[in-house]
């Protein structure tokens, strides 16, 4: 369930902060959101897959921590990111 390189590069290009950016919180959250959505679809088909459920919960926790960090440091970038990703209503 890994992201193929073209999709990953497209996500990085869309959410990067500066030209050589690959590790900013925005990029990390966007990549995690993509992986979470893919794994959520898998969990709908295979509800008894407990190993994947554990990985999904770990990814959600990591994304939450990154979003908390971004909210505490630069609130404007946080609100922009969650609106672009459609995470909060």
SETORMAR-51119 format. One record per residue (C-alpha): residue in three letters; x, y, z. Coordinates in Angstrom, 2 decimals. Layout:
<recs>
<r->ALA | c1->X | c2->Y | c3->Z>
...
</recs>
This chain:
<recs>
<r->UNK | c1->0.00 | c2->0.00 | c3->0.00>
<r->UNK | c1->2.92 | c2->2.28 | c3->-0.64>
<r->UNK | c1->2.49 | c2->5.45 | c3->-2.65>
<r->UNK | c1->3.92 | c2->5.28 | c3->-6.15>
<r->UNK | c1->6.64 | c2->7.82 | c3->-6.96>
<r->UNK | c1->4.58 | c2->9.91 | c3->-9.38>
<r->UNK | c1->1.76 | c2->10.40 | c3->-6.86>
<r->UNK | c1->4.20 | c2->11.12 | c3->-4.05>
<r->UNK | c1->6.05 | c2->13.71 | c3->-6.12>
<r->UNK | c1->2.76 | c2->15.35 | c3->-7.14>
<r->UNK | c1->1.73 | c2->15.65 | c3->-3.48>
<r->UNK | c1->5.13 | c2->17.07 | c3->-2.54>
<r->UNK | c1->4.98 | c2->19.61 | c3->-5.37>
<r->UNK | c1->1.50 | c2->20.72 | c3->-4.33>
<r->UNK | c1->2.22 | c2->21.22 | c3->-0.61>
<r->UNK | c1->5.89 | c2->22.24 | c3->-0.49>
<r->UNK | c1->6.81 | c2->25.46 | c3->1.26>
<r->UNK | c1->10.04 | c2->26.23 | c3->-0.63>
<r->UNK | c1->11.56 | c2->24.79 | c3->-3.85>
<r->UNK | c1->13.68 | c2->22.05 | c3->-2.23>
<r->UNK | c1->11.13 | c2->21.12 | c3->0.42>
<r->UNK | c1->10.45 | c2->17.43 | c3->1.08>
<r->UNK | c1->10.06 | c2->17.29 | c3->4.86>
<r->UNK | c1->8.04 | c2->20.23 | c3->6.08>
<r->UNK | c1->5.04 | c2->19.46 | c3->8.28>
<r->UNK | c1->2.69 | c2->20.38 | c3->5.43>
<r->UNK | c1->4.23 | c2->17.80 | c3->3.11>
<r->UNK | c1->4.32 | c2->15.14 | c3->5.82>
<r->UNK | c1->0.67 | c2->15.71 | c3->6.73>
<r->UNK | c1->-0.39 | c2->15.63 | c3->3.07>
<r->UNK | c1->1.44 | c2->12.33 | c3->2.47>
<r->UNK | c1->0.00 | c2->10.82 | c3->5.64>
<r->UNK | c1->-3.49 | c2->11.95 | c3->4.66>
<r->UNK | c1->-3.14 | c2->10.21 | c3->1.30>
<r->UNK | c1->-1.93 | c2->7.00 | c3->2.95>
<r->UNK | c1->-4.68 | c2->7.17 | c3->5.58>
<r->UNK | c1->-7.38 | c2->7.52 | c3->2.93>
<r->UNK | c1->-6.00 | c2->4.54 | c3->1.00>
<r->UNK | c1->-5.77 | c2->2.41 | c3->4.12>
<r->UNK | c1->-9.27 | c2->3.44 | c3->5.19>
<r->UNK | c1->-10.62 | c2->2.08 | c3->1.91>
<r->UNK | c1->-8.75 | c2->-1.19 | c3->2.56>
<r->UNK | c1->-10.25 | c2->-1.40 | c3->6.05>
<r->UNK | c1->-13.77 | c2->-1.13 | c3->4.61>
<r->UNK | c1->-13.09 | c2->-4.24 | c3->2.53>
<r->UNK | c1->-11.12 | c2->-6.12 | c3->5.21>
<r->UNK | c1->-12.51 | c2->-5.17 | c3->8.62>
<r->UNK | c1->-10.73 | c2->-7.99 | c3->10.46>
<r->UNK | c1->-7.24 | c2->-6.94 | c3->9.36>
<r->UNK | c1->-5.97 | c2->-5.94 | c3->12.79>
<r->UNK | c1->-2.38 | c2->-5.36 | c3->11.70>
<r->UNK | c1->-3.45 | c2->-2.77 | c3->9.16>
<r->UNK | c1->-5.78 | c2->-1.19 | c3->11.72>
<r->UNK | c1->-2.85 | c2->-0.74 | c3->14.09>
<r->UNK | c1->-0.82 | c2->0.90 | c3->11.32>
<r->UNK | c1->-3.75 | c2->3.14 | c3->10.47>
<r->UNK | c1->-4.09 | c2->4.28 | c3->14.07>
<r->UNK | c1->-0.35 | c2->4.99 | c3->14.22>
<r->UNK | c1->-0.56 | c2->7.12 | c3->11.07>
<r->UNK | c1->-3.56 | c2->9.05 | c3->12.41>
<r->UNK | c1->-1.69 | c2->9.71 | c3->15.66>
<r->UNK | c1->1.41 | c2->10.90 | c3->13.82>
<r->UNK | c1->-0.67 | c2->13.21 | c3->11.63>
<r->UNK | c1->-2.42 | c2->14.62 | c3->14.72>
<r->UNK | c1->0.94 | c2->15.34 | c3->16.37>
<r->UNK | c1->2.25 | c2->17.09 | c3->13.26>
<r->UNK | c1->-0.92 | c2->19.17 | c3->13.02>
<r->UNK | c1->-0.65 | c2->20.13 | c3->16.71>
<r->UNK | c1->2.96 | c2->21.20 | c3->16.15>
<r->UNK | c1->2.00 | c2->23.27 | c3->13.13>
<r->UNK | c1->-0.90 | c2->24.86 | c3->15.00>
<r->UNK | c1->1.36 | c2->25.88 | c3->17.89>
<r->UNK | c1->4.16 | c2->27.28 | c3->15.72>
<r->UNK | c1->2.44 | c2->28.92 | c3->12.73>
<r->UNK | c1->-1.33 | c2->29.04 | c3->13.01>
<r->UNK | c1->-1.82 | c2->30.57 | c3->9.55>
<r->UNK | c1->-0.12 | c2->27.69 | c3->7.79>
<r->UNK | c1->-2.18 | c2->25.26 | c3->9.91>
<r->UNK | c1->-5.52 | c2->26.77 | c3->8.91>
<r->UNK | c1->-4.45 | c2->26.93 | c3->5.27>
<r->UNK | c1->-3.39 | c2->23.27 | c3->5.31>
<r->UNK | c1->-6.53 | c2->21.88 | c3->6.91>
<r->UNK | c1->-8.70 | c2->23.84 | c3->4.51>
<r->UNK | c1->-6.69 | c2->22.57 | c3->1.50>
<r->UNK | c1->-6.86 | c2->18.97 | c3->2.72>
<r->UNK | c1->-10.46 | c2->19.21 | c3->3.85>
<r->UNK | c1->-9.73 | c2->17.74 | c3->7.28>
<r->UNK | c1->-11.92 | c2->19.98 | c3->9.46>
<r->UNK | c1->-15.27 | c2->21.49 | c3->8.71>
</recs>
